[in-house]
Amino acid sequence: MTHEFVTALRETEDVIYFPYSNWLFPNGLKINNVIFSIPWFNGTSIDIYWYGFLIALGMLIAVIYVTRRSRSFGLDSDRVMDVVLCGLVGGIIGARAYYVIFSLSHYMTDEGGLDIAAVLRIRDGGLAIYGGVIGALIFGAIAAKIRKVRLLPMLDLTGMGLLIGQCLGRWGNFFNQEAFGSKTSLPWGMTSNKILNELYFFYYPDNTAIVTNRALDMVAHPCFLYESIWCLAGFIFLHFFSKKFRKFDGEIFLLYIGWYGLGRFWIERLRTDSLYIPNTPLKVSQLVAGTCVIFAAVLLAVCFSSLKKTGIHLYRDSEESAALLAEHDAKYKKVDKNAELSEHILADNSEDESSPESVPAPEPSEDPETEPEENDEENDTEEDNNESD
């Protein structure tokens, strides 16, 4: 990277470069955080962002996965869908609330009050994954209680669904040019106008102008990519583990907490845009991640210890699960039978109208002259038989 490159970089927007790699987009990668715009009133438009689209796509795929696998955990897919939808609402509320609480100074008015309008402008950005998980769990647990869905197997499904959503959602950070890390000289290190400015003032907060010589190494870790790959690996592992090796309800969720917390702990160390506990040098997400790892490890050890005494007991093998699934199957079989009956009636009506067999046979003739002729033939035959005898 040369002085000329830094000068050009400061004048270029929406282009990401990989200076330490000659094969990875040598001319840079032009990106736009807006997918398309929808025309609106008075010449205005509504922008659809990659960030929101990818989060929504991740949620959709996660919902499909969770509902399709619900039966293997002994759960009714209809009830699971109700719980998931409530959890999604809680996740959005929790993610925003978590971010606002730990960035409260950005949402205060000049008079010292809370700017409610700014808090509600989610489209401007500001969602925290840990807040989303907490909100989803609270709302989901309440819905599970109301819909009579057993919580622990539901949490197992939720953990794998969250990994899907996190894996895809992190790519929204790429299009927003955010969630990057500290300086690096690795081949996949990236930089851009936005990264250069933010990373430079992170390392040199007292400088009022960027010095080109110092800007030459402002190339950052793609932390969004690290977390996306980590979540994908975790999902693949838990997907196959849950099919063959699951020993107790809640095990998959504890493994999710431990896996994600472990990855987030070391990735958060690289981040330069972390939320901090007020008046401390402690990063909120790193503290939460470390706590999650310890919590999951202790509970897994306790559960496996008790498992040796009690044996394997999964909800999917219980009478309650069998009864709920039977009720679900009976409901849909009744619908199927009604549909089949309707199709059968329509098919019969169609055959009655088109089949030659449906044409009524002509009624026998009542002409009196015809019947005597037949009788005469029978009499002649009887006379011939008598003569031959």
N, C-alpha and C positions, 0 to 999 in steps of 0.2 A: 504494500500500500504506500503510495507516494503522496507528496504534498499536493500535487495536482488532483489526485483522486479525492483527497479530503476536501479540497475546495469545491470540486464538482458535487461531492456528496452533500455538502451544506446547501447547495442550490437545487437539489433534486428531492422530490417528495414521492412517496408511495412506491419506492423501489428498494428492494432488499438485496444486499450484496453479500457474497461469501468470499472475502478477500484472500483467505488462506487456502482456497481450493480453485484449481484451474479448470476442473471438470464440472463443478456444481454451479450451473448458471453463470458462466464467465462474464456475461454482460448484465448480470443482475436479473432479478425477478420483479416485474411490475405487478403490484397488487392493488386492490381497491376493497375497502371494507364494506362497500355497498354492492349488493347483488344486482338490484334493479330498483327503479322508482315507479310508484303508482301515481298518475296524475290525480290532483285533488282540486278543491274549490279555489277560485280566485288566482289561478295560475300557480298554486303551490303543489307540492308532491309529498308523498310519504315514502321514505327510504326503507328498504328491507335490507338489513345488515346480515353479513355472513355470521356474525357472532350469535345473533338470535336464531338464525336458520339452523345452524349446526347444533345448538342446544336443543331446539325443538326436534330435530332429526334424531339426536341421541335419545331423547325421551321416548319418541315413537318406537324406535327399535327396541329399547329397553322394555316398554310396555308389552310389545308383541312377544318378546322372549319370556317375560315373567308369566304372562297368561298361558302361553303354550306349554310351559313346564310346570304349571301349578298342580296338575294331576299327579305327577311323579312325586310331589311332596304331600299328597293327600288332601289338596285344597280344591274347592269349587272355583272354577275360573271366573264365573260371574261375580262372586263375592270378592275375589281377588282384584278384579277390575275396579270395583267400587273403592277398595282400599287404596289402590295405586293412584287413582284420580285425586283422591283427597290428599295423598302424600305429595303429589306434584304441586298442588296448590300450596301446601305447607312448605315445600322446598323453596319455592320462589319467595314466599314471605320471609322465611328464615334466612335465606342467602342475602337478601337485601338488608334485613334488620341487623345481621351480624356485621356486614360491611359498614353500615351507617354508624353503629355503636363505636366501632374502633377507628372511625374517620370522622368523628362528630364535629370537629372544627370546620370541616368543609361544608357542613350543612347548617351552620348558624347564621342568623341574620346580623346586621350591624347593631341591632338593638339587644342582641344576646339571646334571642329566641330561636326556636327550631324552625327552619324553612321547610314546611311540610311539602310544598310544591316540588322543591328540589329532591326531597326524599322519595317522592313518588315517581320521579322521572327515571325509571329504570333503563329506558332507552339510551340514556347518557352513559351507561356503564356503572359498574360497582356491585358485583355479586361475589359472595365468598362461599366456597364449596362446603366448608365445615358448617356454616350456618344453614346451608341448604340441606345437608344431611340431618342436622338436628331438627329443623322444621319439618322435614318429611317424616321423620320418626315419630314426632309428637302427634302430628295430624293423622298419620297412618295408624298409629296405635289406638287413637280414639275411634277411627273408622273401623278398625278390626274388632274392637270391643262391641260396637253397635251391630256390625254385620256377622258377628260370631265366627270370626276367622282366627284360628290358632296363631298366636303371635310369633312364636319361635320359628316354625317353618316359613312363615311369611317373611321374617327377617332374613332367612337364608336366601330366598328368592330376591329380596330387595338388594342385598349385597352385590349379587351378580349383575342386577339391573343397573345399579349405580356405577359399576365399573364400565359398562357400555356407554352410559351417558357421559362420564368423565373422559373417556377415551376420545370420543368425537367432539365433545364440547371444548376441549383444550385447543383445538385448531382454530376456534374463534379468536383466541389470543394471538395467533399468528397473523390473522388478517387485521387485527387491531394494533399490531406491533407492540405487544405488552407481554408481561409475565416472562421477560427475558432475565438472564442472570448476569453474573459478574464477568470480568474480562477473561478471554481465553484465546489460545492460538491454535485450537483444534480445527481440522478442515471444515467442519460444519458450523463453526462460529459465524454469526451473522451481524450485519450492521446496516443502518439506514440513517436518514436524516434525524428521525425521531429518537432512535436508539443512541446515536452519537450525542445528541444534546442531553438526554436524560442520564446516560451513563457517565458522561464527562462531568456533569455537575454533581453526580453522586460521589465521584472520587475527588473532585476539586470544588467543593461547595462555595468557597470564598472567592473564586474567580468570576469576574464580570464578563469576560470574553474568552472564547475558545482559542487556545494556543495550538497551532497546527501540529507541532512536534509531539505534544501530548495526546492529540487526537488520533495519532496514527495507530494506536493499539486499542481503540475503543470498539472492540469486537466482542460480542456477548455470547454466552451460552444460550442455546434455544431451550429454555427450561420447559416451555409448553410441550416440546417434542419429547423430552425425557419423561414427563409425567404421562403423556399419551401412550407411549410404548410400555411404560410400567403398568398402566391400567389394562392394556390389551393383554400383556403377559399374565397378569393376575386373573383376568376373566377366563382365558383359555385354561389355566391351571384349575380354577375352581369349577369350571363347567365339567371337566372330566372327573375331577375328584368327587364331585357331588353325585355322579352316576355310579361310581364303583366303591368308594371308600367312606362315605358319610356314616358316622356312627351315632350321632345324636342331633336332635333339633337345636338349631342355634350355632352349630359348629361352623357352617359356611360363613355366617355373618361375623363370627369372631375372627376367622381367618381373613376375611375381607378387611376388618378393622386393623388387624396386625399388618397385613400386606400393604395396604394403602398408607398407613401411618409410617411404616418403615421407609417407603419410597419418598413420601412427602417430607420426612425429616431431613434427609440428605439433600433433596432438591431445594428445599426452602433455604438451606445454607447458602445456595448460589444466588438466590433472588435478591434484587436490589430495590424492589418495589413492595416489600412486605409490610403488613400491618404490625404495629408494635403495641405492647401493653403500655398505656399512658405512663409517662415519667419513668420508664425503664428501658434498658437496651434489649429486652426480651422480645423475640418475634412470637406473635400470637400463634400462628399456624405451626411453628416448630415445637412450641410447648404443648399444644394440643396433640400433635402427631406423636411425640414421645410418650405422652400419657396414654394414648390409644394403644401403642405397642405394648407397654407394660400391662395395661388392663387386659388386653386380649391374651397375652402370654400367661398371666396368672389364672384367668378363668378357664383357659384351655387345659392347663395343668390340673386344676381342681376337677373339671368335668371328666377328664380321662382317668383320673384316680378313682372317682366314684363309679365310673363305667365298669371297672373290673369287678365291682361288687354287685351292681344291679343288672349288668348286661345291656344289650342294645335294645332301646325302645324308641321307635320312630312313630310319629303321629300318623303317618300314612298306613301303618299296620293296625291302627286302633279301630274299634267298632264305631266310634263317633265319625271318623273320617269315611268309613265305608257307607254309613247311613247317609251322610251329606252327599257323597258322590252318587249313591243310588238315587237319591231324590233329584239330583241334577240330571242324571241320565233319563229318569222317568219323564221329567219335564220335556226334554228335547225329543225323546222317542214319541211322546204324545203329539208334539208338533209335527214330527216326521210322518206319523201315521195319518194325521189330518191332511197333510200335503199330498201323501200318496193316494188317499181316498179321493181327494179333489181331482187329481190327475187321472185316476181310474174312471171317475164319472165322466170327465170330459172326453176321455178316450172312447168310452162306450157310446156316448152321444155321437161322437164323430163317426164311429163304425155304423151306427144305426142309420145315419144319414147317407153314407157313401157305399156301404156294402150291398152287393146284389142279394145277399141272403136276407137282408132286412126288408126286401120288397114282399108284400103279402102275396101268398099263393092264390091263384084264381079259385073261386068257389066252384064246386062241382055243378055241372049243368043239371037243371031240373026239367029238361025237355022230355016229355013222356014218350016221344017217338024213339028216343035213343035206347032207353032201357029195354023195351021189348025186343029190339034187334039182338041185344046181347043175350037175352033169355032164349030166343030162337036158336042161336048158335049152340047154346048149352044143351038144348033139347035134341038137336040133330046129333050131337056127339054121343048122347046117351043112347039114342036109337041105334047108331052104328055099333056101339059096344054090345048091345043086346043081340044084334044080328050075328056078330062074330062069335058070340057065345053059343 
